[in-house]
Amino acid sequence: MLRAKTPGALLALAAALGVSPAAAARPLTPPIASYEISCRLDPEKKTVTGTELLTWTNTTPHAVAALRLHLYLNAFRNTRSTFWRERESRHGGRKLAESWGSIELTRLALSSDGTDLLPTLRYLSPDDDNPDDRTVAEVTLPRPVGPSQSIVLNVDFVSRLPRVSVRSGYKGDFFLVAQWFPKVGVLEESGWNCHQYHASSEFFADFGDYDVTIEAPGRYKGKIGATGARVSERETSDGRVFVRFRQESVHDFAWTADPDFRVLRDIFREPGIGDVEILLFIQPEHLSQAERHFKAVKAALSGYGRVLGPYPYPTLTVVDPPWGARGAGGMEYPTFITAGTSLVAPSPLQDPEGVTVHEFGHQYFYGLLASNEFEEPWLDEGFNTYMTDRVLKATYGDDRSYVSVFGIRFPLGIDVHLPLDDNRRYFAHATDDPLGIPSWKYREGETYGALVYDKTALALATIERLVGTPAMDKALRLYADRWRFRHPRTRDFIAALSEITGKDTQWLFDRTFFSSGVVDYAVIEATSVPSEPPRGFFEKDGRLTLGPPAALARPRGYDSRVTVVRQGDIALPVEILLRFEGGHNYRSSWDGEARWKRFRVERGPRLLDAVVDPDEKILLDADRTNNGRRPEGDPRAASRWTARAVFWLQNLFDFATVAW
Ligand SMILES: [Zn+2]
């Protein structure tokens, strides 16, 4: 077992080097869990040895006599961890590279009187009772911490990093150090909310202030990036470098180090949105793509900021992991995102742009709106996927990342799924599970992706089209303003939307988010045949006469019939457009509740086609190829593919509000 160097020695060394405490910036929110950490990176042993001063405040109305800690890196401890078991069982048997990681506590003591808490430490598995998981620990306190009281702990730890496969680790001299320090759980009124590290889940933590000093060999000088602002960097005569970072009002801290990094800087300024220094830590072979990262980050800062309010931090650090470490890419930490790019990155693929915009978006949906990613992962991934798509479309246009062959668009594979253009992944898993279950309970890893990312984004885009974009934007802003620096739940967004629209919108979410049913409207019948004179007895001069009156006897126009059915379990309001020769269009709103609706037109113009949901508002519709039909026997009767192409041409979003 590794033993940490005494923490005092590290702190004394830092003091001797003149790394003086910087004047604290004013926090944006009162801190609940704050960390002062001094740590040393050993690039050969792949370890980070640290000493941590944890200041935690009980903000609940109840005293608490035990403290729970996340020890996330123990997910990589062995094949018995919950993370490893889930990864192997729910991810199609895809094997992870076996490289082990761990975090060990070598000291855990009350700062006030030195009481050693380590003997009381026990591991818990609140999510799955796995006796071998070591990612959550509890220690018993000698005295309860009362409401509004704070406690300060001295924690020494050794973190051993795995070769990067998922989120955190090393590749050669490159390090992405995340989920790396002992971290207190979130105390709620009902008790500790401290989940294990899962294969399909991210994290949850309280806001606080971070002050972190990292020691590394001299070759890392200028090549360490982290959450927050770099306060100082000093090199010692024996060739070691000490870099100190601070950030107030965040709920995590991650950092990266790579002697190969090229570090580029840019500034984003937009009144009312932010004044932000952007630092890009990029691999030298990707330098030619640096401008694309900057453009994407600025577009994201502006696009998200305009809808969700200003980005409140002075810095944003973007990390481009090296070849072979893409597992470290596409992750988000406060003021710090990992994007990543390929050596060859033709611009239509929007790699790196898609990932950069998406990961920046998490500064809102996870960073500022610190929802519980274990329990309601759609609040970060799904909401963010929806907004990523909007920002990408606004910045790069509608048709990015697709090739068009005979009117059919094929998505090109990129890291960020863009479900608003292609709901196939969602449809493939639509009935596996409802949304609304904790992140580790989805049947497969793919199910998690299809529902948490794609279905949520499709549902939100559908809701946007039903209530109108202005109402949606107002609701997003209300939610973002009201819950900034707090822990919102889904019900809080629903409340915001109901408040803005003046109508109870809960039912929309019950049907879309919290159901495994599918939406599928289809036109199953469309006919239009020349009208024939009616036959039988008709009244003429007060007597029944065989044959119709002259006015009806003349053949005129067409009789048309259209039947629209609800094939899915889920009902949503839809519109139906009947188009007739001569430019006569008939549009009807349907609440969509019944199983079918039929339209009949007699002696009218010839029906050209019938389309349900002509403006493509119901993006959740699982099969859009059955949404339109031309009358049978029409020589122009189209195959479903040409029909589909026609509807794409009509891809004009109508933001009119429909009644419900
Ligand atoms: Zn994401």
Residues whose N, C-alpha, C, O or C-beta is under 5 A from the ligand:
A	BS01	ZN	E381
